[in-house]
Amino acid sequence: MKTVKTGTVKSKIKRGDQVVFIAGKEYNRYDSAGKRQPYRGKVLEVDARNGKVKVEGAMIVKRHRKPMSQLNREGGILEQEAWVSVSNVAVVDPETGNPTRVRYETRDGKKVRVAKSGKVIPMPDNRITGATKKKEETDE
């Protein structure tokens, strides 16, 4: 029997990060000149427990959905992003623009993400914590 991990699982790739594909279907995209241009995009969702991410505009799949009149939901063919393994993407280095690995360091008493070049990778600004989300809802 497989053992199930409990507790918090952390990922070095965060929602809002700019990533580039380093393997898989989206790595082999070609431009009009015939050169390979791996797809670059923003991370929409992260599933750290399963090691998966969703990247904006990448791995588009078609989902056939039945209409449900009780829920006022239309049917049809929807196009949406599929989950991609974290091992197929890498964070873009802010200095060089190339794929890089991420490590954590403590600088000026704060834990920061650092690229291979030594440049600090800023935390994405669109991340919303539960506390600020609840605060915004109560203000309205």
C-alpha positions as CSV (number, residue, x, y, z in Angstrom):
1,M,0.0,0.0,0.0
2,K,1.2,3.5,-0.9
3,T,1.8,5.8,2.1
4,V,0.0,9.1,2.0
5,K,2.0,12.3,2.9
6,T,0.3,14.5,5.5
7,G,1.0,18.1,6.3
8,T,1.9,21.1,4.1
9,V,3.6,20.4,0.8
10,K,5.6,23.4,-0.6
11,S,6.4,24.3,-4.1
12,K,9.2,26.5,-5.4
13,I,7.0,27.6,-8.3
14,K,4.3,30.1,-7.1
15,R,1.1,31.3,-8.7
16,G,1.9,34.3,-10.9
17,D,5.4,33.3,-11.7
18,Q,6.7,33.5,-15.3
19,V,7.8,30.0,-16.4
20,V,9.2,28.4,-19.6
21,F,8.7,24.8,-20.7
22,I,11.8,22.7,-20.6
23,A,10.2,19.4,-21.7
24,G,7.0,18.0,-23.2
25,K,4.6,19.1,-25.9
26,E,4.9,22.9,-25.3
27,Y,8.7,22.7,-25.4
28,N,8.5,21.7,-29.1
29,R,6.5,24.8,-30.3
30,Y,7.9,26.3,-33.5
31,D,7.6,29.9,-34.7
32,S,7.0,31.0,-38.3
33,A,10.7,30.9,-39.1
34,G,10.9,27.2,-38.2
35,K,12.9,27.8,-35.0
36,R,11.9,26.0,-31.8
37,Q,10.5,28.5,-29.3
38,P,9.5,26.8,-26.0
39,Y,6.3,28.3,-24.6
40,R,6.5,31.0,-21.9
41,G,3.6,31.8,-19.7
42,K,2.2,32.8,-16.3
43,V,1.3,30.1,-13.7
44,L,-2.5,30.1,-13.0
45,E,-2.7,27.4,-10.4
46,V,-0.3,25.2,-8.4
47,D,-1.1,21.8,-7.0
48,A,2.0,21.2,-4.8
49,R,0.7,17.9,-3.4
50,N,0.6,16.3,-6.8
51,G,3.5,18.3,-8.3
52,K,1.4,19.9,-11.0
53,V,0.8,23.5,-12.4
54,K,-1.5,25.1,-14.9
55,V,0.2,27.6,-17.3
56,E,-1.8,30.3,-19.0
57,G,-2.4,29.4,-22.7
58,A,-0.5,26.1,-22.6
59,M,-1.6,22.5,-22.8
60,I,-5.1,23.5,-24.1
61,V,-7.6,20.6,-24.0
62,K,-11.2,20.5,-25.1
63,R,-13.8,19.5,-22.5
64,H,-17.3,18.5,-23.6
65,R,-19.8,19.6,-21.1
66,K,-23.5,18.8,-20.9
67,P,-26.0,21.6,-20.3
68,M,-27.7,21.6,-16.8
69,S,-30.9,23.6,-16.7
70,Q,-31.1,23.4,-12.9
71,L,-27.8,25.2,-12.6
72,N,-28.4,27.5,-15.6
73,R,-25.2,26.1,-17.1
74,E,-24.7,26.1,-20.9
75,G,-23.3,23.0,-22.6
76,G,-20.8,22.9,-25.4
77,I,-17.1,22.4,-26.0
78,L,-14.9,24.3,-23.6
79,E,-11.2,24.9,-24.1
80,Q,-9.2,25.0,-20.9
81,E,-5.6,24.5,-19.6
82,A,-4.6,21.1,-18.5
83,W,-2.3,20.3,-15.5
84,V,1.4,20.0,-16.3
85,S,4.1,18.3,-14.2
86,V,6.3,20.8,-12.3
87,S,9.3,19.0,-13.8
88,N,8.3,20.2,-17.3
89,V,8.6,23.9,-16.4
90,A,11.2,26.2,-15.0
91,V,11.1,29.7,-13.5
92,V,12.5,32.4,-15.8
93,D,15.6,34.1,-14.5
94,P,14.8,37.8,-14.1
95,E,18.4,38.8,-15.1
96,T,19.0,36.6,-18.2
97,G,15.5,35.4,-19.2
98,N,16.7,31.8,-19.3
99,P,15.2,28.9,-17.3
100,T,16.7,28.6,-13.9
101,R,16.4,26.6,-10.7
102,V,15.2,28.3,-7.5
103,R,16.8,28.2,-4.0
104,Y,15.9,29.9,-0.8
105,E,18.2,32.2,1.1
106,T,17.9,34.5,4.1
107,R,18.8,38.1,3.1
108,D,18.3,41.0,5.5
109,G,16.4,38.7,7.8
110,K,13.9,37.7,5.1
111,K,13.5,34.4,3.3
112,V,13.8,35.1,-0.4
113,R,13.9,33.1,-3.6
114,V,17.1,33.3,-5.5
115,A,18.0,32.2,-9.1
116,K,21.2,30.5,-10.2
117,S,22.6,33.9,-11.3
118,G,22.2,35.2,-7.7
119,K,19.4,37.6,-8.6
120,V,16.4,37.7,-6.2
121,I,13.2,36.4,-7.8
122,P,10.4,38.6,-6.6
123,M,7.3,37.1,-5.1
124,P,4.4,37.5,-7.6
125,D,2.3,40.5,-6.6
126,N,-1.1,38.9,-7.6
127,R,-1.0,36.3,-4.8
128,I,-3.9,36.8,-2.4
129,T,-3.7,35.4,1.1
130,G,-6.8,34.3,2.9
131,A,-6.6,37.1,5.4
132,T,-6.6,39.9,2.7
133,K,-9.3,38.2,0.7
134,K,-11.6,38.0,3.7
135,K,-10.9,41.6,4.6
136,E,-11.8,42.8,1.1
137,E,-15.1,41.0,1.2
138,T,-16.1,42.6,4.6
139,D,-15.2,46.1,3.3
140,E,-17.9,45.9,0.6
